[in-house]
């Protein structure tokens, strides 16, 4: 028998459902499609869910596409707002995905409902069967959905109160550099209900990388792979200037030496392209927590809205979100949008990005931002002529700096250094290599803070600043990359006296060659690792370890 309190809630809920903006009654289907135009292969749905929850071996977020390296279990859109319906004011959050179990169908876990029976495809390519003059990219995938129906999600104990929003999800992909490692996703959110205030838009993700082809069962289990459990191996990093959350598989400590990076040798992540608007006092929220389905700290909309709208960047160095000790899920969000009146819309854009090295994924994220800033007009993009890719102390009074020169630019430049006194002086010269990178190594640097920049034709370009410590640190300089010889000459430095181990490792983690060297402090040392004649051309890892200190670098062997 219903108590008066339960009856009152039931009548209010009926009133809410009756007064909610009606969605079309045409039959709709829950459909998915893999965005497969470039190297970032992502499973998209017409109900706000990203990835495939590892229900099949088709790409969830496979990067590079066809490699068998997966980076996302699941993800989905979150929209939170202060709203009003016939039952009164409320704080609502509509979610496409929450903490859940791998291998479970995703349709039951979303509070969104498809607004179409299929994806609409468009292409800018005249030869494509999907050619459309209104297309944005080589392959646009358009899948609208809404929360106009009070749909109950199976892993959410709370009855859903719709915000009354419709979402037009569009993804854009290009197959050529510098955009071949990026999937752009635009969400256009239109309010069909009462005015919404303090609206936040976020993307929930469970970034977790691993080698799909190394598991004989699926979903992955520790029982069917030498690599053990897929989970509790997420190494998360956040780059604030890029608004980029990136993840790499890491199986143990220390980081990165104990990670076994070669098992899944790529970074992948999510970036917010839409910048915070200072006029609206907007901010970015980065939240992460230990995966825990049904956790009572996050099972109500008010609790989820508090996470979504925090406007803070959470530390990613606590045990609950670190490799081995944690099993994290993440939320990257933007807001607030002060109000969205009935009939009005807002846009929030994200990019799913990959890269072999940290500098690669950062470079791709920067390229994504430039294209977004140009309103996705390829011809209208104006990439920087010179930008800094990497600048770091190498140990033994050495600093290495790498710049990226825009495609097609020929640059003979002077390298300048500033030692903290604001006076720049010439210290060398450099030219771009065949890949548009300018490498420079400063081999005589005192401890302290130093600035580096390139200058050419009276113009000085972007500065890079490096803090050089007093102590000597672990450093490893690999061979020319790519290498056209199987004898890999290495230069390394170590922070202490004693044996140092250098290993050549393939992507499966097998040691192909190793050298133990009695290392000394005070200057770089050299040795050679050899790729066996039986080994195929491809990507290999060179690892250096001395005691608790470890690092690795990647080399592509061409023959």
Residue pairs with C-beta under 8 A, 6 or more apart in sequence:
2 10
12 86
12 87
13 87
13 150
13 159
15 86
15 87
16 85
16 86
16 87
16 150
16 161
16 162
17 150
18 86
19 85
19 86
20 85
20 148
20 149
20 150
20 162
20 164
20 193
21 148
21 162
21 164
21 192
21 193
22 148
23 113
23 115
23 146
23 148
23 149
24 115
26 117
27 117
28 113
28 114
28 115
28 116
28 117
29 114
29 117
29 118
30 45
30 46
30 47
30 107
30 114
31 45
31 46
31 114
31 117
31 118
31 119
31 143
32 43
32 44
32 45
32 46
32 52
33 43
33 44
33 119
33 141
33 143
34 41
34 42
34 43
34 44
34 58
34 59
35 41
35 42
35 43
35 44
35 139
35 141
35 171
35 173
35 183
36 59
36 65
37 137
37 138
37 139
37 173
37 174
37 175
38 65
38 173
38 174
38 175
38 179
38 180
38 181
38 182
38 183
39 63
39 64
39 65
39 180
39 181
39 354
40 61
40 63
40 65
40 173
40 181
40 182
40 183
40 352
40 353
40 354
41 59
41 61
41 62
41 63
41 65
41 66
42 50
42 51
42 59
42 60
42 61
42 62
42 72
42 171
42 183
42 352
43 50
43 51
43 52
43 58
43 59
43 60
43 61
44 50
44 119
44 141
44 143
44 169
44 171
44 185
45 106
45 143
46 114
46 115
46 116
46 118
46 119
46 143
46 144
46 145
46 169
47 96
47 106
47 107
47 110
47 112
47 113
47 114
47 145
48 76
48 77
48 96
48 97
48 110
48 112
48 145
48 167
48 169
49 74
49 75
49 76
49 96
49 97
49 106
49 107
49 109
49 110
50 61
50 72
50 74
50 75
50 76
50 96
50 97
50 203
50 205
51 60
51 61
51 72
51 73
51 74
51 75
51 106
51 206
52 58
52 59
52 60
52 74
52 106
53 60
53 73
53 74
53 100
53 102
53 103
53 104
53 105
53 106
54 60
54 70
54 73
54 102
54 103
54 218
54 219
54 220
55 103
55 104
55 105
55 106
55 219
56 218
57 212
57 218
59 65
59 70
60 70
60 72
60 73
60 74
61 70
61 71
61 72
61 268
61 352
62 68
62 69
62 70
62 71
62 212
63 69
63 71
63 181
63 266
63 268
63 354
64 181
64 266
64 354
67 266
68 211
68 212
68 213
68 214
69 209
69 210
69 211
69 212
69 264
69 265
69 266
70 209
70 210
70 212
71 207
71 208
71 209
71 247
71 264
71 266
71 268
71 354
72 205
72 206
72 207
72 208
72 268
73 102
73 206
73 208
74 97
74 100
74 102
74 106
74 205
74 206
75 97
75 203
75 204
75 205
75 206
75 270
76 95
76 96
76 97
76 110
76 203
76 204
77 94
77 95
77 96
77 112
77 167
77 169
77 187
77 201
77 202
77 203
77 204
78 93
78 94
78 95
78 96
78 200
78 201
78 202
78 203
78 204
78 304
78 308
78 331
78 333
79 93
79 94
79 147
79 163
79 165
79 167
79 189
79 199
79 200
79 201
79 202
80 91
80 92
80 93
80 94
80 199
80 200
80 202
80 301
80 304
80 305
80 308
80 309
80 335
81 91
81 92
81 93
81 163
81 196
81 197
81 198
81 199
81 200
81 340
82 89
82 90
82 91
82 196
82 197
82 198
83 89
83 90
83 91
83 92
83 161
83 163
83 164
83 193
83 194
83 196
84 90
84 194
84 195
85 161
85 162
85 164
85 193
85 194
87 161
90 161
90 301
91 301
91 302
91 305
92 161
92 162
92 163
92 301
92 305
93 301
93 304
93 305
93 308
94 111
94 112
94 147
94 160
94 162
94 163
94 165
95 110
95 111
95 153
95 156
95 204
95 304
96 109
96 110
96 111
96 112
96 204
97 106
97 109
97 110
97 204
98 109
98 153
98 155
98 156
98 204
98 293
98 298
99 155
99 206
99 291
99 292
99 293
99 294
99 295
99 298
99 329
100 109
100 155
100 293
101 293
102 219
102 220
103 219
108 153
108 154
108 155
109 153
109 154
109 155
110 151
110 153
111 147
111 151
111 152
111 153
111 156
111 160
112 145
112 146
112 147
112 151
112 167
113 145
113 146
113 147
113 148
113 149
113 151
114 143
114 144
114 145
115 144
115 145
115 146
115 166
116 143
116 144
119 141
119 142
119 143
120 140
120 141
120 142
120 143
121 130
121 139
121 140
121 141
121 142
122 130
122 131
122 132
122 134
122 135
122 136
122 139
122 140
122 142
123 130
123 131
123 132
123 135
123 137
123 138
123 139
123 140
124 131
124 132
124 135
124 136
124 137
124 138
125 131
125 138
128 138
128 139
130 139
132 140
136 170
136 172
136 376
137 172
137 173
137 174
137 184
137 376
138 173
138 174
138 175
139 172
139 173
140 170
140 171
140 172
141 170
141 171
142 168
142 169
142 170
143 169
144 166
144 167
144 168
144 169
145 166
145 167
145 169
146 165
146 166
146 167
146 192
147 160
147 162
147 163
147 164
147 165
148 162
148 164
148 165
148 166
148 192
149 162
150 159
150 160
150 161
150 162
151 160
152 159
152 160
153 160
155 293
155 294
156 299
157 294
157 299
158 299
158 300
158 301
161 301
162 193
163 191
163 193
163 196
164 191
164 192
164 193
164 194
164 196
165 189
165 190
165 191
165 192
165 193
165 196
166 189
166 190
166 192
167 187
167 188
167 189
167 190
168 187
168 188
168 190
169 185
169 186
169 187
170 185
170 186
170 188
171 183
171 184
171 185
171 186
172 183
172 184
172 186
172 376
173 179
173 182
173 183
173 184
174 180
174 182
174 378
177 407
178 363
178 364
178 367
178 383
178 407
179 364
179 367
179 368
179 371
181 353
181 354
181 355
181 360
181 361
181 364
182 351
182 352
182 353
182 354
182 364
182 367
182 368
183 351
183 352
184 273
184 349
184 350
184 351
184 368
184 371
184 372
184 376
185 349
185 350
185 351
185 352
186 347
186 348
186 349
187 201
187 347
187 348
187 349
187 350
188 345
188 346
188 347
189 199
189 201
189 340
189 345
189 346
189 347
189 348
190 343
190 344
190 345
191 340
191 341
191 342
191 343
191 344
191 345
192 342
192 343
193 342
194 342
195 339
195 340
195 341
195 342
196 339
196 340
197 336
197 338
197 339
198 309
198 335
198 336
198 337
198 338
199 335
199 336
199 337
199 339
199 340
199 346
200 285
200 305
200 308
200 309
200 333
200 334
200 335
200 336
200 337
201 333
201 334
201 335
201 337
201 346
201 348
202 285
202 308
202 331
202 332
202 333
202 334
202 335
203 270
203 331
203 332
203 333
203 350
204 329
204 330
204 331
205 245
205 270
205 329
205 330
205 331
205 332
206 291
206 329
206 330
207 234
207 236
207 245
207 247
207 268
207 269
207 270
207 328
207 330
208 230
208 231
208 233
208 234
208 247
208 249
209 233
209 234
209 247
209 248
209 249
209 264
209 266
209 268
210 220
210 227
210 230
210 233
210 249
210 263
210 264
211 227
211 263
211 264
212 218
212 220
214 225
214 226
214 227
214 263
214 508
215 221
215 224
215 225
215 227
215 230
216 224
216 225
217 223
217 224
219 230
220 229
220 230
221 229
222 228
222 229
227 251
227 263
228 251
231 291
231 327
232 323
232 324
232 325
232 326
232 327
233 249
233 250
233 251
233 323
233 324
234 247
234 249
234 250
234 321
234 323
234 326
234 327
234 328
235 247
235 248
235 249
235 250
235 255
235 256
235 259
235 322
235 323
236 245
236 246
236 247
236 288
236 316
236 321
236 328
236 330
237 245
237 246
237 247
237 248
237 316
237 358
238 244
238 245
238 246
238 286
238 313
238 316
239 246
239 362
239 365
240 313
242 271
242 362
242 365
242 366
242 369
243 271
243 272
243 273
243 275
243 284
243 332
244 269
244 270
244 271
244 353
244 361
244 362
244 365
245 269
245 270
245 271
245 286
245 330
245 332
246 267
246 268
246 269
246 353
246 358
246 361
247 267
247 268
247 269
248 259
248 261
248 264
248 266
248 267
249 259
249 260
249 261
249 263
249 264
250 256
250 258
250 259
250 260
250 261
250 323
250 324
251 258
251 259
251 260
251 263
251 323
251 324
252 258
252 259
252 260
252 323
252 324
253 323
253 324
254 548
254 549
254 550
255 323
256 550
256 551
256 552
257 543
257 545
257 549
257 550
257 551
257 552
258 550
259 323
260 509
261 541
261 552
262 505
262 506
262 507
262 508
262 509
262 540
262 541
262 552
263 507
263 508
263 509
265 356
265 507
265 539
265 541
265 554
266 354
266 355
266 356
267 354
267 355
267 356
267 357
267 358
267 360
267 361
268 352
268 353
268 354
268 355
268 361
269 352
269 353
269 354
269 361
269 365
270 330
270 332
270 350
270 351
270 352
270 353
271 350
271 351
271 352
271 353
271 365
271 368
271 369
272 284
272 332
272 333
272 334
272 348
272 349
272 350
273 349
273 350
273 351
273 368
273 369
273 372
274 334
274 347
274 348
274 349
274 372
276 282
276 283
276 284
276 334
280 336
280 337
280 338
281 336
282 334
282 335
282 336
282 337
283 311
283 312
283 334
283 335
284 311
284 313
284 332
284 333
284 334
285 307
285 308
285 309
285 310
285 311
285 312
285 313
285 331
285 332
285 333
285 334
285 335
286 312
286 313
286 314
286 330
286 331
286 332
287 307
287 308
287 310
287 314
287 330
287 331
287 333
288 314
288 316
288 321
288 328
288 329
288 330
288 331
289 295
289 298
289 320
289 321
289 328
289 329
290 320
290 321
290 326
290 327
290 328
291 327
291 328
291 329
297 303
298 304
298 307
307 331
308 331
308 333
308 335
309 333
309 335
309 336
311 335
314 321
316 322
318 326
319 325
319 326
320 326
320 328
321 328
332 350
334 348
337 346
340 346
349 372
351 365
351 368
351 372
353 361
353 364
353 365
353 368
354 361
354 364
355 361
355 362
355 363
355 364
356 539
356 554
357 554
358 390
359 389
359 390
359 402
362 389
363 389
363 404
366 387
367 383
370 381
370 382
370 383
370 384
371 378
371 381
374 380
374 381
374 382
383 406
383 407
384 406
384 462
385 405
385 406
385 409
385 411
385 461
386 403
386 404
386 405
386 406
386 411
386 413
386 438
386 454
386 461
386 462
387 403
387 404
387 461
387 462
388 401
388 402
388 403
388 404
388 462
388 463
388 464
389 402
389 403
389 404
389 437
390 400
390 401
390 402
391 399
391 400
391 401
391 402
391 452
391 464
391 465
391 466
392 399
392 400
392 466
393 399
393 445
393 466
393 467
393 468
393 469
393 473
394 400
394 441
394 473
394 475
394 477
394 493
395 472
395 473
395 474
395 475
395 493
395 495
396 472
396 475
396 493
396 522
396 523
396 524
397 443
397 444
397 445
397 446
397 468
398 441
398 442
398 443
398 445
398 475
399 441
399 442
399 445
399 450
399 452
399 466
399 468
400 439
400 440
400 441
400 442
401 415
401 439
401 440
401 441
401 442
401 452
401 464
401 466
402 437
402 438
402 439
402 440
403 437
403 438
403 454
403 461
403 462
403 464
404 436
404 437
404 438
405 411
405 432
405 436
405 437
405 438
406 436
407 436
409 432
409 436
410 432
411 431
411 432
411 438
411 454
411 456
412 429
412 431
412 456
413 429
413 430
413 431
413 438
413 454
413 455
413 456
413 461
414 426
414 428
414 429
414 454
414 455
414 456
415 426
415 427
415 428
415 429
415 430
415 440
415 442
415 452
415 453
415 454
416 424
416 425
416 426
416 427
416 452
416 453
416 454
416 455
416 460
417 424
417 425
417 427
417 442
417 450
417 451
417 452
418 424
418 425
418 450
418 451
418 452
418 453
418 463
419 446
419 448
419 450
419 451
420 448
420 449
420 450
420 451
424 451
424 453
424 455
424 460
426 455
427 442
428 440
428 442
430 438
430 439
430 440
430 454
431 438
432 438
433 439
438 454
440 452
442 450
442 452
445 468
446 468
447 468
447 469
447 470
448 467
448 468
449 465
449 466
449 467
449 468
450 465
450 466
450 468
451 463
451 464
451 465
451 466
452 463
452 464
452 465
452 466
453 460
453 461
453 462
453 463
453 464
454 460
454 461
455 461
471 495
472 493
472 494
472 495
472 521
472 522
473 493
473 495
474 492
474 493
474 494
474 495
474 544
474 546
474 549
474 550
474 551
475 492
475 493
475 524
475 551
476 490
476 491
476 492
476 542
476 544
476 551
476 552
476 553
477 490
477 491
477 492
477 524
477 553
478 488
478 490
478 542
478 553
478 554
478 555
479 485
479 488
479 489
479 490
479 555
481 554
481 555
481 556
482 555
482 556
482 557
482 558
483 555
483 556
483 557
483 558
484 558
484 559
486 530
486 531
486 532
486 533
486 557
486 559
487 528
487 530
487 531
488 504
488 528
488 529
488 530
488 531
488 542
488 555
488 557
489 526
489 527
489 528
490 502
490 526
490 527
490 528
490 529
490 542
491 524
491 525
491 526
492 500
492 502
492 519
492 524
492 525
492 526
492 527
492 544
493 523
493 524
493 525
494 500
494 519
494 521
494 544
494 546
494 549
495 521
495 546
495 549
496 519
496 521
496 546
496 547
497 519
497 520
497 521
498 518
498 519
498 546
498 547
499 516
499 517
499 518
499 519
499 546
500 516
500 517
500 518
500 519
500 544
500 545
500 546
501 514
501 515
501 516
501 517
501 543
501 544
501 545
501 546
502 514
502 515
502 516
502 517
502 527
502 529
502 542
502 543
502 544
503 511
503 513
503 514
503 529
503 542
503 543
503 545
504 511
504 512
504 513
504 514
504 529
504 530
504 531
504 540
504 541
504 542
505 511
505 512
505 540
505 541
505 542
505 543
506 512
506 535
506 538
506 540
506 541
507 538
507 539
507 540
507 541
512 531
512 532
512 535
512 540
513 529
513 530
513 531
513 532
514 529
515 527
515 528
515 529
517 525
517 527
519 525
519 546
529 542
531 540
531 557
535 557
537 557
537 558
537 559
538 556
538 557
539 554
539 555
539 556
539 557
540 554
540 555
540 556
540 557
541 552
541 553
541 554
541 555
542 552
542 553
542 554
542 555
543 550
543 551
543 552
544 550
544 551
544 552
